[in-house]
Amino acid sequence: MARLTTTSSGLLAVLAAAALFGTTGTAQALGSSWAGVDLDPLAVGSIRVVLAALLLVPLARLRGELGPTSRGGATRLLVGGVGVALYQVGFFTGVHSAGVAAGTMIALGSGPAFTGALQWALDRTRPRPIWFLSTGLAVAGMLLLVSGTDAGEGANITAGAVAALSAGFGYSLYTVAGSRSIAAGTRPDAAMAQMFAVGAVILLPVLLARWPGGLDSAAGIGVALYLAAVPTVIAYLLFAIGLQSLPPATVATLTLAEPVVAALLGIFVLGESPTLLSATGMVVVAAALVLLSVDIRRQAHRSTVSDN
């Protein structure tokens, strides 16, 4: 029973994290509108990691030691920190070059595939067939969700695709590194704090190079603080809770709820008009996540019954 409860908590934590991740684009759009100037995406992406590290490290330190100091543990956290930085730079560059729709689709869609492959390569653990099915459905739904969206003039799909793929790979690095660190005995909050600290060191030069990027306004400061506190600190702590009880590949697929939340916020908060294809895509992604969630709970229930 305890295992079922832990698995269910992890499932809900990841979905809650994905919902918070999905508020990022809307917050940035509202901030740009209120500031009267477009916020620089790379500056925003960098400052959210820097500020998040400044919040996560003291919070984790208050709870005790940050974790094992073995060479293997340090390597995992260093790789995870590189992944955090790579995701930010790759995602925002991909969106800027290829357009929001294509950049988001490639970055988020490739993340679960990279994570599943990396998990398989490192742990010799092949994801279950239901993972392949649900991930394929979710990616297909995302394709429908973003199809029909104009990338805009001057979009460089090739360069943007490469950058977005690097973001997906970065995502897989910090997902798998975080999972392995937690499995080795590092607390979830400590694992996130250390990876974001490494990411902050890497991204600080980017922030300084792109400063101010609209962040010197009251609206810009407000957006930066929100992005650091809510869809980063709170969301990644929930994300880490999920990594305690769920495989990295499963966590990566569940976070594909993010674009659905982002699309819904675009409709109800930003006044965007959904198309039939985008609405269909949201339904397909939701169905894929329900399919995976039901399988996760079924496996946890079977494990509980076998233990008893």
Order of alpha helices (4+ residues) and beta strands (2+ residues): alpha-alpha-alpha-alpha-alpha-alpha-alpha-alpha-alpha-alpha-alpha-alpha-alpha
